[in-house]
Amino acid sequence: MYEHGGDLLTVTGDAFICLWPAADDEDLTDATARAAQAALAFQADEARHPTPGGRRLRTRIGIAAGEIEIALAGGVNGRWELLPHGEPIEAVSEAERIAPAGGVVLAPSAWERVARFAEGDEVNDSGYVALSALDVHHGSSAQPERVTDIPPELIAPFVPAPARGWRAESGTEWLAELRHVTVVMARLLGDADTPAERIERHQLAVRTFQETIARFEGASKPGLDNKGLTLSSVFGLPPRAHEDDTERALHAAAAVREALDGLGLACSIGVASGRAFCGIFGGDLRREYMLHGDVTNLAARLAFAGDGEILCDEITAHEVRERFDFEPLPAITVKGRADAVPIRRFVRTKARRALRHGALVNRAPERTVLVERLQLLTEQGERGAVVLEGDAGIGKSALLAEAARVAEQAGVRVLTATADAIERATGYYAWRPVFADVLDLDGETEPAALEQRVLDRIDGAPQVSSLVPLLSSVLPVAIPDNEITAGMTGDVRADNTTMLLTRILSRLTGDEPALLLVEDAHWLDSNSWALLREVVRSVPRLLVLVSTRAPAAASEDHDWLLTLQPLRLTNLAPEHTTALVCQRLGVADVPPDLSRFVEDRVAGHPFFCEALIKTMQEGGIVVVEGGATAVVGDLEGLDVPSTVEGAVLSLVDRLSPGQQLALKVAAVVGRSFSTRTVAEVHPVSGERDAVPEDLRAMAALDLIVPEHEDAEPSYAFRHDITREVAYGLLTESQRRPLHRAVAEWYERNHSAESLAPHHALLAHHWAAANEPAKAVTYLEQAGREALRGGAFREAIHFYKQLPGHAAADTDPARRALWEKGEATAEYFLGDFDRSRELLERAVCRLDREVPKGTLPIARSLVSASGRQVAHLMFPRHYRDRRRAEKAVLDEAVDCYKTLVQISYLNGESAAELVYLQFAGINVGEEAGSSPALARALANAAGVTSLLNIRRVADRYAERAVRMADEEGQSEALSYVWNIHALIEAQRGDWRKSIKASDRALELFGEIGDYNLEAELWQTRSALHICAGDFRGAEACWRRTRELAARNSNLQLEAWSLLDEVQTRLGRGETELADAALEAALAIETPPSDGGTLIEKQFCTAGTRLRQGRRAEALRAADDVIEIVTAKAPTGFIFADFAAGAVEIHLDLLATAEGAEREELERRVRRGCKVLRKLAFTFQGIRPRRWLLVGRLESERGRREKAVA
């Protein structure tokens, strides 16, 4: 258009009205020719510019010529609009309407001026011509002189408020935002007789509309096309957004209709709410601030669907249903929507009702509790924990600050851990400032010097000092692993890190009491939760004060917090709200009207109250002069934000555009950020120098608070709501480059070693930047580190994201590693079914499909067994023959190993167990010696021992020990000895089993794998119980429970409780046994955990028998027998429970009579047959089986057979 001498007059919806001015009749012909040339050029060019969706942009263009008038309409608050009038406006609208997509149609007034040098076809005998060609030699090539140096005061009345203050060179694309808005469209009904009357009518309507909308703090804009004058307004745009914008819009719509009706201007109004894209469109010469989204089209459709009424969409009606009455109407069809849209007719405004308050309390009770706990800490050294729970902004942070103030006055050291929503997947993130303070690092960045300083500070035993590299999780610089820590992964690393950090804190509190503040615990990562549990449990002379929100879904961690000393914060009482207002204004009292107004608006919410007062001060509504508060205007007539988010957004909108952009950039960086980071990733280079001042301005508004004010100042969002609001304003196209810039900043400013603690954060930023390859790389690293650190939930989070970012041609082996990683995490979290599903997928990619069903398993077993026999007979031929594929095959072996463990724990069929075992060994032997193969061989020893093939089992066991020893991996060797213990238990040799367990435990101690240690103690407890050694058993299950608490492992806790039940029953302590049983039954057990399910039934049967509840005891004992007969057991403990169930049947038989006795005798006979089969595999129950058979014969009166 500009290339052909035209100008853009106005934009109405998705229509552009362009203008070629002419001085006389001859000039008008030239202008029409240039307009036609521009139209043809545009249509020819647009075919080469497909949209992002790949669809061609197809536009209809109409051209008319003649004389028009341009009226200046409005003028409210200095805002003017251009409204063109005249016959050409109507003609050009009609030409555009009948033009085909991609075509140009000239009205008769335009065609008559270019017909002699143009070609075209008349459209339906209408006099309108579809232009097809134009002689390019006609039409002046001279470009009109353009005035670009226009005084700002002349431009200002036409510049929308959101664009003011933003320089053209500053990158106006960053003004674009995504906002929830409510659009009000008003269509005038009828028309005037003459152009002059029409102009007067339009001016009156526009000014009245502007005045009314301004009263409710919305933005207004008129439009004029062939459909007449349309008055549009938007609520929710900067700089006056409110959370009650939907309510304001309905009030404004009703007021507009009333005002226009009073002027004799009937209208129909449409109101719609939704998400819209708002921003500046255009080029260097002409720009428009526009709104795009379905919500605008819907509001326009509603305005044209009504007849002198207000129609609303369903979203709008729902949002304000408490304030207005609506009448449902038949749904209407809307362009661009496949389904009809439900609508409602506005009826009336409801009478305002008094606000309802919940239970309102002040903070005196909470302060009293905190002071008392601090006194106990300082005077008696009593440790403990208090939990502050409440909604966002309810005052938790204020109470933490009060506790810190009281503690410092008492000489108590204060430490602060703060979690972060973005960093919730980064291990120990919240604890970094705590240990930087405790270790007095003072900004040290050199790894060697840092390590020495840490050693000097902890002055610990050698076994503690050797773990110092584990502190990399909480230090700003990574300390290289040593020989001991290099081999630590998963729970091993997490547990040792927790132990080390706990000891460091214990050393501190050993010298002086301390207060630990943990803020926003709901954002803690799993490692931080584990450390918090251990700190609360074991660190002496430490009071822990935790703030958290109530979770949206059930949470084990939150449930644990509530077992401490919870204090639930609710809204402030009215008198305390008034006190807070006085404090924020810095005055002794405030006018009663202001106090009541604030209370009605905030309902005692502290953060909302503070933000509201700030908003009123910034807007000049409340003024403090000479220590007195003055209210400007009528409070009841003022509309201010009515929710916390609205208050924050209102404050954000009061920032300059440059400051808003800096705030959005900070929101992308995270909850905490440095001035340097924000400045260097800022997308507008010309604004970077202003970032420090911008951040100081935000701090003055309390949107952010300073954290460090040293050489590199840093800040944090005062409340996470503020960050969420700022981030939510960014469009996807804005977020992506910002996330990319943040990720690249981290990569530039960190070495490969120091970047490791930020892998999770980098994965977040690259994923948000829509960079799949980099996102995958960092997600893989983050997943591996999470597994290595025992952060299993976070590992699952990372691995689940990977397929969504991966390319379609990603290597199957790589995908298999993702599935294996997720499966490993699910296994340690106890979800065996999900773990198995993922492992089978991984094995299918790495080796072959795992068979399903009895017959396929049998066939595969024969094949795998045959291959294994061949391996044993011709080892040189098969072993190492696929060494070239070793890396992939070792992963397959590891998958098979875990599948064997799951099959064993679930009590699956022997055929399945043997197949999985041999399949894994076959692959491992062909790949070559490895720790994974050593573990697989140990499993094979266990499986073949179950089949009573002792010689083969012993051969596998010897190979496993030798290979693990040769590979020099303590973890694999300890695993092998653990399997030895289970094999000896299956054979009934408890002494050898315990000896093997001692060796395994010794090796576990070297690597500190507390998770495996807990399993070993639990197994050992079972061995002692089977041998009747209840004292030895108690020591074991108590240790198991300690480790279960440390790792938050509910499965281990259930096992320890069930072992306690058996121990108590063995000692005759029925009440204590019942208490332990109830606690165990309260822990949910998944159906896949067959071992725990049968133990629960066995313990229930024994306890109920002692309590005299015969029917319950009988049912539970029957369930035990059913479980072992339904599926051949693979664990020795299953056989012991079956024998115990038969013994309970016999105890019931001893006191039964008549028909009951006959039925119980039948149950005992059946149970003894079951034991006979089990004794073939589990030799340990053979003596017990004979004893039970003897008791049965004695009950039947066959003394000689009983003795025999």
Order of alpha helices (4+ residues) and beta strands (2+ residues): beta-beta-alpha-beta-beta-beta-alpha-beta-alpha-beta-beta-alpha-beta-alpha-beta-beta-alpha-beta-beta-alpha-beta-alpha-beta-beta-alpha-beta-alpha-beta-alpha-alpha-alpha-alpha-alpha-beta-alpha-beta-alpha-beta-alpha-alpha-alpha-beta-beta-alpha-alpha-beta-alpha-alpha-beta-beta-alpha-alpha-alpha-alpha-alpha-alpha-alpha-alpha-alpha-alpha-alpha-alpha-alpha-alpha-alpha-alpha-alpha-alpha-alpha-alpha-alpha-alpha-alpha-alpha-alpha-alpha
